[in-house]
Amino acid sequence: MEDWKTRNEEADGVIEGRNAVIEALRAGTAIDKIYLQKGETDKTLGHIAAKARAAGTVVVEADRRKLDAMSRTHAHQGVIALAAVRAYASVEEILRSAADKGEPPLIVVCDELSDPHNLGAVIRTAECAGAHGVVIPKRRSAGLTAVVAKTSAGAVAHVPVARVPNLPALLEELKKQGLWVFGTAADGATRLYDADLKGPAAIVIGSEGEGMGRLVREHCDVLVSIPMRGKLNSLNASAAAAILLYEAVRQRME
C-alpha cells in the first residue's frame, strides 16, 4: 500500500513532509512551488523557505485546510512542494532558439493563467504552431506541474517555458530586443486580421477572468480584437492563443 501511495504521489509531482522536501531541494529537483503552513514559526520550515527562495522557487503561505486538501499522505507536516516536470528556461534561451533557426521570434506571454488546463493547452498549441517559447509570471500563475504536462500532451518537453518576476519589465525588454507586443483585448483598436504578425512578435494572453492586467496592457504596442459574431463576448484563453498563433502561422507562410 505504501509503495502505491509513493508512486501515485510522485506521478502527480506532490512532495510532502519536511524531510522529503528538504531532500528534493538538496538534490536540485526542479520545484514549481512550495506551500508552507501559515503562522508556523518552526525553524525547519524557515530553513526550507530560505533554501527554496535562494533557489528561485516560489514560496506561498497556505492555511492548514488547503494543505490538508492537497495532501495525499495526510502527513504533510506543514509543507507541500509541487515538482516541476522540467526546469524553466530563460527568456534569452527562447530568443536564442529563434535566432538559431533563422526565424523571427514568436513568443506567447501568459498574464496570470491560473488554470493548469488552460496553460497546458496554450503550451500544446504553441508547440504545434512553432512558437519559440512561452513566458509566465512567477506569482498568480499555474506552473509546469504534472497536470499542465498532461494537458499539453507532452508539448512541455519541446517548448521552453520561462518564468519571470515582472511581466511589464519583460515586455519592455522584449521591445528593446526588437519584438512587437500584441495584447488580446475585446476593445482592441486593431482587428486581428489587420495585425502584422510576420515580424518578431510577443502575443500576450490575459487571465481567464480579468483579461490582461492594467500595467501589462499599457506595455503592449498593439491591442488586438478577435472578431466575435455570436452572443458571447469572450473566448477561452487557450482558444484565443490558438487563433492568434495560427494567424501568425498563416501570415508567415505567405
PyMOL commands that set and color helices and strands:
alter all, ss='L'
color gray80, all
select helices_A, chain A and resi 2-12+18-26+43-54+64-70+91-101+116-129+146-151+155-157+167-176+192-194+214-218+237-253
alter helices_A, ss='H'
color red, helices_A
select strands_A, chain A and resi 14-16+31-37+58-62+79-83+106-110+133-137+161-164+180-184+190-191+201-205+222-225
alter strands_A, ss='S'
color yellow, strands_A
deselect
rebuild
show_as cartoon
